């Protein structure tokens, strides 16, 4: 009986290995397809285009392959009022049929097998924490090339110029500050800076986005963040005076002050709720292989939309960092969007699209969620 059991287990293991090998072959075919467009990419590089990307993926057995792609940042030619025009002229997804406006996103839009309140609330709260980011200048300190490659660094050809680009970010934490009867500085929001009596009670809002969008403090000081932008007539909740900037691997942390008492308490509550729901999801879906991906972004600098895709591949960069490759509708303006894989505790950040049409995330350290809010990395990136 023991021999029969061992034989049966060995047969099952062999079948699993055959399936995995088949899946790896499919992936290699997809990656090889991306390399067919290398000549056109080289032509772009020759012309000084800065919308290119290059990175290595581990594909097993110590082998690596090079993937080329483009970031998903939107460049506004005139002003922020151009967002409707940019969306209408989209070449990547002209009809935008594969994404859903957050305003109308419902439980019925979830894939079969995931249509329950827990999944729905988790996605909706993440959407509420997703923000539109606009940057109106390009730092002179942007490098010539993406580190380790010969690809021109993003927007190097507009260094020192006032060119507005838009992307996405998300709030990872809020901290309430009370400077009454203390020597600490008061609120540094635009309204308080112009007031003779700045507020002593305010919130510090922490936002994450990749360096392709906001490279350094110079650019951070020319950055505006719009929250709750779900409809064209959504009330403006704007953060526009960065008080702190920190580089965190392939993500950057920006902090803004605000004394908006109508929105900030609710924002902090949503940060905590997302951690709670995400942990509940991980427990609810434990020991199951889930490849469903949700992406929340502001395509073309326009209103928020939710895209649903599938995980295609996960690659370790080293023992602490990894990237994922996935499907789902993304457009210019989606770089920086939170990418949530059902059942996983850590969020990813959308970076761009490879030449074969698959999306890829930034790579960042594997944090484990613990529900604390001591720093940005201890919160939603956990």
C-alpha positions as CSV (number, residue, x, y, z in Angstrom):
1,X,0.0,0.0,0.0
2,X,2.8,2.4,0.9
3,X,4.5,1.7,-2.5
4,X,1.2,2.4,-4.3
5,X,0.8,5.7,-2.5
6,X,4.4,6.7,-3.3
7,X,3.8,5.8,-6.9
8,X,0.6,7.8,-7.1
9,X,2.3,10.8,-5.4
10,X,5.2,10.6,-7.9
11,X,2.9,10.5,-10.8
12,X,1.1,13.6,-9.5
13,X,4.4,15.4,-9.0
14,X,5.5,14.6,-12.6
15,X,2.2,15.9,-13.9
16,X,2.6,19.1,-12.0
17,X,6.2,19.5,-13.3
18,X,5.0,18.9,-16.9
19,X,2.3,21.6,-16.5
20,X,4.8,24.1,-15.0
21,X,7.2,23.4,-17.9
22,X,4.4,24.0,-20.4
23,X,3.5,27.3,-18.7
24,X,7.2,28.3,-18.7
25,X,7.4,27.6,-22.4
26,X,4.4,29.8,-23.0
27,X,6.0,32.6,-21.1
28,X,9.3,32.3,-23.0
29,X,7.3,32.5,-26.2
30,X,5.7,35.7,-25.0
31,X,9.0,37.2,-23.9
32,X,10.6,36.2,-27.3
33,X,7.7,38.0,-29.0
34,X,8.6,41.2,-27.2
35,X,12.2,41.1,-28.5
36,X,11.0,41.1,-32.1
37,X,10.4,44.8,-31.8
38,X,14.0,45.6,-30.7
39,X,14.9,47.3,-34.0
40,X,12.1,49.8,-33.6
41,X,13.1,50.4,-30.0
42,X,16.7,51.0,-31.1
43,X,15.4,53.6,-33.6
44,X,13.6,55.3,-30.8
45,X,16.8,55.4,-28.7
46,X,18.7,56.8,-31.7
47,X,16.2,59.6,-31.9
48,X,16.6,60.5,-28.2
49,X,13.1,59.3,-27.1
50,X,13.0,59.0,-23.3
51,X,9.9,56.8,-23.1
52,X,11.8,53.6,-23.1
53,X,12.7,51.0,-20.4
54,X,14.9,47.9,-20.1
55,X,15.2,45.4,-17.4
56,X,16.2,41.8,-16.8
57,X,13.8,39.0,-15.8
58,X,14.9,35.7,-14.3
59,X,13.2,32.8,-16.2
60,X,14.5,29.8,-14.2
61,X,17.6,27.6,-14.2
62,X,19.8,30.7,-13.6
63,X,18.7,32.1,-17.0
64,X,17.7,35.7,-17.7
65,X,16.1,37.6,-20.5
66,X,16.0,41.3,-21.4
67,X,12.6,43.0,-21.6
68,X,12.0,46.3,-23.3
69,X,9.1,48.5,-22.7
70,X,7.7,52.0,-22.2
71,X,6.5,53.9,-19.2
72,X,2.8,54.8,-18.9
73,X,3.1,58.6,-18.2
74,X,0.9,61.1,-19.9
75,X,2.4,64.4,-21.3
76,X,0.0,67.2,-21.4
77,X,0.7,69.6,-24.3
78,X,-1.0,72.7,-23.0
79,X,-2.6,72.4,-19.5
80,X,-4.5,70.1,-17.2
81,X,-7.7,70.9,-19.2
82,X,-6.3,68.7,-22.0
83,X,-7.1,65.4,-20.2
84,X,-10.4,64.9,-22.1
85,X,-8.6,65.5,-25.4
86,X,-5.8,63.1,-24.5
87,X,-8.2,60.3,-23.5
88,X,-10.1,60.7,-26.8
89,X,-6.9,60.5,-28.8
90,X,-5.6,57.4,-27.0
91,X,-3.7,55.1,-29.4
92,X,-3.2,52.3,-26.9
93,X,-6.8,51.6,-26.0
94,X,-8.9,54.0,-28.0
95,X,-12.3,52.7,-26.7
96,X,-11.2,52.1,-23.1
97,X,-13.6,49.1,-23.0
98,X,-11.4,47.0,-20.7
99,X,-11.5,49.3,-17.7
100,X,-14.4,50.6,-15.6
101,X,-14.9,54.0,-14.1
102,X,-14.5,53.8,-10.3
103,X,-17.8,55.7,-9.9
104,X,-19.8,52.9,-11.5
105,X,-17.6,49.9,-10.5
106,X,-19.8,47.4,-8.7
107,X,-19.6,43.9,-7.2
108,X,-21.0,42.6,-10.5
109,X,-17.9,43.8,-12.3
110,X,-15.7,41.4,-10.2
111,X,-14.7,38.1,-11.9
112,X,-16.7,35.0,-11.2
113,X,-15.6,33.4,-7.9
114,X,-14.7,36.8,-6.4
115,X,-18.1,38.4,-6.2
116,X,-18.4,39.0,-2.5
117,X,-18.4,42.0,-0.2
118,X,-14.9,41.4,1.2
119,X,-13.2,41.6,-2.3
120,X,-15.4,44.5,-3.3
121,X,-14.7,46.6,-0.3
122,X,-11.0,45.9,-0.5
123,X,-10.8,47.2,-4.1
124,X,-13.1,50.2,-3.5
125,X,-11.0,51.4,-0.5
126,X,-7.8,51.0,-2.5
127,X,-9.5,53.1,-5.2
128,X,-10.3,55.8,-2.7
129,X,-6.6,55.9,-1.7
130,X,-5.5,56.2,-5.4
131,X,-4.5,59.7,-6.5
132,X,-3.8,61.6,-9.6
133,X,-0.3,63.2,-9.7
134,X,0.7,66.1,-12.0
135,X,4.3,67.3,-12.2
136,X,5.0,70.6,-14.0
137,X,8.8,70.6,-14.3
138,X,11.7,68.3,-15.1
139,X,14.7,68.3,-12.9
140,X,18.2,69.1,-14.3
141,X,19.5,66.3,-12.2
142,X,17.7,63.5,-14.1
143,X,20.5,61.2,-15.3
144,X,21.4,60.4,-18.9
145,X,20.6,56.7,-18.8
146,X,18.5,54.3,-16.8
147,X,21.0,52.7,-14.4
148,X,22.7,49.6,-15.9
149,X,21.3,50.2,-19.4
150,X,21.9,52.3,-22.5
151,X,18.3,53.5,-22.5
152,X,17.9,57.2,-22.1
153,X,16.4,58.1,-18.7
154,X,12.8,59.1,-18.6
155,X,12.3,62.7,-19.8
156,X,16.0,63.5,-20.0
157,X,15.3,65.5,-23.2
158,X,13.1,67.9,-21.2
159,X,15.4,68.5,-18.3
160,X,15.0,72.1,-17.0
161,X,11.8,72.6,-19.0
162,X,8.2,73.2,-17.7
163,X,6.4,70.3,-19.3
164,X,3.4,68.9,-17.4
165,X,3.2,65.1,-17.1
166,X,0.6,63.1,-15.2
167,X,0.6,59.7,-13.6
168,X,-0.8,57.9,-10.6
169,X,0.1,57.4,-6.9
170,X,-1.6,56.3,-3.7
171,X,-1.9,57.3,-0.1
172,X,0.0,55.0,2.2
173,X,-0.6,56.8,5.5
174,X,-1.8,59.9,7.3
175,X,-0.5,61.4,10.6
176,X,-2.5,63.9,12.6
177,X,-0.3,66.6,14.1
178,X,-1.2,69.0,16.9
179,X,1.3,71.9,17.3
180,X,-0.8,73.9,19.8
181,X,1.5,75.2,22.6
182,X,4.5,73.6,21.0
183,X,7.5,75.0,19.1
184,X,6.7,72.8,16.1
185,X,5.8,74.4,12.8
186,X,2.2,74.9,11.8
187,X,0.4,73.5,8.8
188,X,2.3,74.1,5.5
189,X,-0.5,73.8,3.1
190,X,-1.0,76.6,0.5
191,X,-3.9,78.1,2.4
192,X,-2.0,78.3,5.7
193,X,1.2,79.6,4.0
194,X,-0.9,82.6,2.8
195,X,-2.6,83.1,6.2
196,X,-1.5,85.1,9.2
197,X,-3.0,82.4,11.5
198,X,-2.0,79.0,10.0
199,X,-3.6,76.0,11.5
200,X,-1.9,74.3,14.5
201,X,-3.9,71.2,14.0
202,X,-3.4,69.4,10.6
203,X,-2.6,66.1,8.9
204,X,0.5,65.0,7.0
205,X,-0.5,62.8,4.1
206,X,2.1,60.3,2.7
207,X,1.9,59.4,-1.0
208,X,3.9,56.8,-3.0
209,X,4.8,57.1,-6.7
210,X,7.8,56.0,-8.9
211,X,10.8,58.2,-9.8
212,X,9.9,58.1,-13.4
213,X,7.1,60.5,-12.5
214,X,8.7,62.4,-9.6
215,X,12.4,62.1,-9.7
216,X,13.7,64.4,-6.9
217,X,12.8,67.2,-4.4
218,X,12.9,69.8,-7.2
219,X,10.2,68.0,-9.1
220,X,8.3,67.2,-5.8
221,X,8.0,71.0,-5.2
222,X,6.3,71.3,-8.5
223,X,3.9,68.4,-7.9
224,X,0.1,68.5,-7.2
225,X,-1.9,65.6,-5.9
226,X,-5.6,65.3,-6.5
227,X,-7.6,63.0,-4.3
228,X,-11.1,61.5,-4.8
229,X,-11.1,62.4,-8.5
230,X,-13.9,60.0,-9.6
231,X,-16.0,62.3,-11.8
232,X,-15.3,65.3,-13.9
233,X,-17.2,67.5,-11.3
234,X,-15.6,65.9,-8.2
235,X,-14.8,68.5,-5.5
236,X,-11.2,69.4,-5.7
237,X,-9.1,68.0,-2.8
238,X,-5.6,69.1,-3.8
239,X,-2.2,68.7,-2.1
240,X,0.3,71.0,-3.6
241,X,3.2,71.8,-1.2
242,X,5.5,68.9,-0.7
243,X,7.2,69.2,2.7
244,X,9.2,66.0,2.7
245,X,10.7,63.7,0.0
246,X,12.4,60.4,0.3
247,X,13.8,58.0,-2.3
248,X,12.8,54.4,-1.5
249,X,14.3,52.0,-4.1
250,X,12.0,52.1,-7.1
251,X,9.4,54.2,-5.3
252,X,9.5,57.7,-3.9
253,X,7.7,58.9,-0.8
254,X,6.2,62.4,-0.8
255,X,4.5,64.1,2.2
256,X,2.1,67.0,2.2
257,X,0.3,69.0,4.9
258,X,-3.4,69.7,4.9
259,X,-5.9,71.1,7.4
260,X,-8.9,69.8,5.4
261,X,-11.0,68.5,8.3
262,X,-13.7,67.2,6.0
263,X,-11.5,64.7,4.2
264,X,-8.4,63.8,6.2
265,X,-10.0,61.9,9.1
266,X,-11.8,59.7,6.6
267,X,-8.6,59.2,4.6
268,X,-6.7,57.9,7.6
269,X,-9.5,55.6,8.4
270,X,-9.4,54.2,4.8
271,X,-5.7,53.4,5.2
272,X,-6.4,51.3,8.3
273,X,-9.4,49.7,6.7
274,X,-7.4,48.6,3.6
275,X,-4.8,46.9,5.8
276,X,-7.6,45.1,7.7
277,X,-9.4,43.9,4.5
278,X,-6.2,42.9,2.9
279,X,-5.2,40.7,5.8
280,X,-8.7,39.2,5.9
281,X,-8.4,38.5,2.1
282,X,-5.1,36.7,2.7
283,X,-6.6,34.5,5.4
284,X,-9.8,33.9,3.4
285,X,-7.9,32.9,0.3
286,X,-5.0,31.0,1.9
287,X,-3.5,28.0,0.1
288,X,-5.1,29.0,-3.1
289,X,-3.4,30.1,-6.3
290,X,-5.0,33.4,-7.3
291,X,-3.7,35.2,-10.4
292,X,-6.4,37.9,-10.7
293,X,-4.9,41.4,-10.7
294,X,-6.6,44.8,-10.0
295,X,-5.1,48.0,-11.3
296,X,-6.5,51.4,-10.2
297,X,-5.2,54.4,-12.1
298,X,-5.9,57.9,-13.7
299,X,-5.4,57.2,-17.4
300,X,-4.6,60.3,-19.4
301,X,-4.8,62.3,-16.1
302,X,-8.5,61.7,-16.3
303,X,-11.0,60.3,-13.7
304,X,-10.1,57.1,-11.9
305,X,-10.7,53.7,-13.5
306,X,-10.4,50.1,-12.4
307,X,-8.8,47.4,-14.7
308,X,-8.8,43.7,-14.1
309,X,-6.1,41.4,-15.4
310,X,-4.2,38.2,-14.9
311,X,-0.7,37.5,-13.5
312,X,1.5,36.1,-16.2
313,X,4.9,35.9,-14.5
314,X,6.7,36.7,-11.3
315,X,10.5,37.2,-11.4
316,X,12.9,37.6,-8.5
317,X,15.5,40.4,-9.0
318,X,17.4,39.3,-5.9
319,X,16.4,37.9,-2.5
320,X,14.6,41.1,-1.6
321,X,13.2,42.5,-4.8
322,X,10.9,41.1,-7.6
323,X,8.9,42.2,-10.6
324,X,5.6,40.9,-11.9
325,X,4.3,40.7,-15.5
326,X,0.5,40.9,-15.9
327,X,-2.4,41.8,-18.3
328,X,-5.0,44.5,-17.8
329,X,-5.8,47.7,-19.6
330,X,-3.4,50.5,-18.8
331,X,-2.8,53.8,-20.6
332,X,-0.5,56.8,-20.4
333,X,-1.2,58.2,-16.9
334,X,-1.2,54.8,-15.3
335,X,2.4,54.7,-14.1
336,X,2.4,54.7,-10.3
337,X,-0.9,52.9,-10.0
338,X,-1.4,50.4,-7.2
339,X,-1.5,46.8,-8.5
340,X,-3.2,44.4,-6.2
341,X,-3.0,40.6,-6.7
342,X,-5.9,38.9,-5.0
343,X,-4.9,37.1,-1.8
344,X,-1.4,38.7,-1.6
345,X,-0.4,41.0,1.3
346,X,1.9,43.2,-0.7
347,X,1.0,45.8,-3.3
348,X,2.9,46.4,-6.5
349,X,3.3,49.6,-8.4
350,X,2.6,49.8,-12.1
351,X,5.5,51.0,-14.2
352,X,4.9,50.5,-17.9
353,X,4.1,48.1,-20.8
354,X,6.5,45.8,-22.6
355,X,6.6,45.8,-26.3
356,X,4.4,42.7,-26.5
357,X,1.6,44.5,-24.6
358,X,2.1,43.0,-21.2
359,X,2.3,45.2,-18.1
360,X,5.2,45.2,-15.7
361,X,5.5,46.5,-12.1
362,X,8.3,48.3,-10.4
363,X,10.3,46.1,-8.2
364,X,10.4,46.8,-4.4
365,X,11.3,45.1,-1.2
366,X,9.0,42.3,0.1
367,X,7.4,43.8,3.2
368,X,5.1,41.8,5.3
369,X,1.9,43.5,6.6
370,X,1.6,43.9,10.3
371,X,-1.0,46.6,10.6
372,X,1.3,49.3,12.1
373,X,1.5,52.8,10.8
374,X,4.9,54.0,12.0
375,X,6.2,54.7,8.5
376,X,5.1,54.4,4.9
377,X,6.8,51.0,4.4
378,X,5.0,49.7,7.6
379,X,1.6,50.7,6.1
380,X,0.2,49.9,2.7
381,X,3.4,48.7,1.1
382,X,3.7,46.1,3.9
